[in-house]
Amino acid sequence: MLVVVYVETVPEHLRGYLDRYLNEVRSSIFVGSLSGPVAERLWRVIDERAGAGDAFMVTPTGEEIGYRIAHRDDGVWQMKDHGGWPLPTRRRMSNNDTR
């Protein structure tokens, strides 16, 4: 299955790990073809090793829109369902939040 991964401000060793499985077609955008179990394992590794960084993984599904977006919760962005379409939106920050 086709897999697209986007990472931002992650450690270099994670980028090196992604290079083993996917091609970096642009800075921070990785694309490749993986089996379902390998893609799931790759996502777990990304989530564990990304530190304070952000990451998305897009994989195909049998649902109406045809894909699923896995997103690492970085505290700033969240995935919201808008009529069946997943859209990343910025979280509202409180007055005490310095991000």
C-alpha positions as CSV (number, residue, x, y, z in Angstrom):
1,M,0.0,0.0,0.0
2,L,1.1,3.6,-0.7
3,V,2.3,5.4,2.4
4,V,3.1,9.1,2.8
5,V,4.8,10.4,5.9
6,Y,5.5,14.0,6.8
7,V,7.7,14.8,9.8
8,E,8.7,18.1,11.3
9,T,11.5,18.9,13.9
10,V,12.2,15.2,14.6
11,P,15.6,13.8,15.5
12,E,18.0,13.0,12.7
13,H,18.1,9.3,13.7
14,L,14.3,9.0,13.0
15,R,14.9,10.5,9.5
16,G,17.5,7.9,8.9
17,Y,15.2,5.2,10.1
18,L,12.5,6.4,7.7
19,D,15.1,6.4,4.8
20,R,15.3,2.6,5.3
21,Y,11.7,2.1,4.3
22,L,10.7,5.2,2.3
23,N,12.1,7.7,-0.2
24,E,12.4,11.3,0.9
25,V,10.9,13.0,-2.1
26,R,11.1,16.5,-0.6
27,S,12.5,17.7,2.7
28,S,10.5,16.0,5.4
29,I,8.1,14.2,3.0
30,F,8.6,10.4,2.7
31,V,6.8,8.1,0.3
32,G,6.8,4.4,-0.3
33,S,5.0,1.2,-0.7
34,L,4.7,-1.0,2.5
35,S,2.6,-3.8,3.7
36,G,-0.1,-3.0,6.3
37,P,1.8,-4.6,9.3
38,V,5.1,-2.8,8.3
39,A,3.3,0.5,8.0
40,E,1.7,0.0,11.5
41,R,5.0,-0.8,13.0
42,L,6.6,2.2,11.3
43,W,4.0,4.5,12.7
44,R,4.6,3.1,16.2
45,V,8.3,3.8,15.8
46,I,7.6,7.4,14.5
47,D,5.3,8.0,17.5
48,E,7.9,6.7,20.0
49,R,11.0,8.4,18.6
50,A,9.7,11.8,17.3
51,G,10.4,13.5,20.6
52,A,8.7,17.0,20.6
53,G,8.4,16.8,16.8
54,D,5.3,16.5,14.7
55,A,4.3,13.7,12.2
56,F,1.5,12.6,9.9
57,M,1.1,9.3,8.1
58,V,-1.4,8.9,5.2
59,T,-2.5,5.4,4.3
60,P,-5.2,4.1,2.0
61,T,-8.5,2.7,3.4
62,G,-11.7,1.2,2.0
63,E,-13.7,4.2,3.4
64,E,-15.5,6.7,1.3
65,I,-12.6,9.2,1.1
66,G,-10.1,6.5,0.4
67,Y,-7.4,7.3,3.0
68,R,-6.7,7.7,6.7
69,I,-4.5,10.2,8.4
70,A,-2.6,9.2,11.5
71,H,-1.4,12.2,13.4
72,R,1.0,12.5,16.4
73,D,-0.6,14.7,19.1
74,D,2.0,17.5,19.5
75,G,-0.4,19.6,21.5
76,V,-0.7,22.3,18.8
77,W,-2.5,20.5,15.9
78,Q,-5.4,18.1,16.1
79,M,-7.4,16.1,13.6
80,K,-11.1,17.1,13.4
81,D,-13.8,15.3,11.4
82,H,-15.6,17.7,9.1
83,G,-18.4,15.8,7.5
84,G,-16.3,12.7,7.0
85,W,-13.2,14.6,5.9
86,P,-10.2,14.7,8.3
87,L,-8.8,18.2,8.6
88,P,-5.8,19.3,10.7
89,T,-6.7,22.3,12.8
90,R,-4.8,24.4,15.3
91,R,-5.8,24.0,18.9
92,R,-6.9,27.2,20.7
93,M,-4.3,28.3,23.1
94,S,-5.1,29.5,26.6
95,N,-3.6,32.8,27.8
96,N,-1.2,30.8,30.0
97,D,0.2,28.7,27.0
98,T,3.4,30.0,25.6
99,R,3.5,27.9,22.4
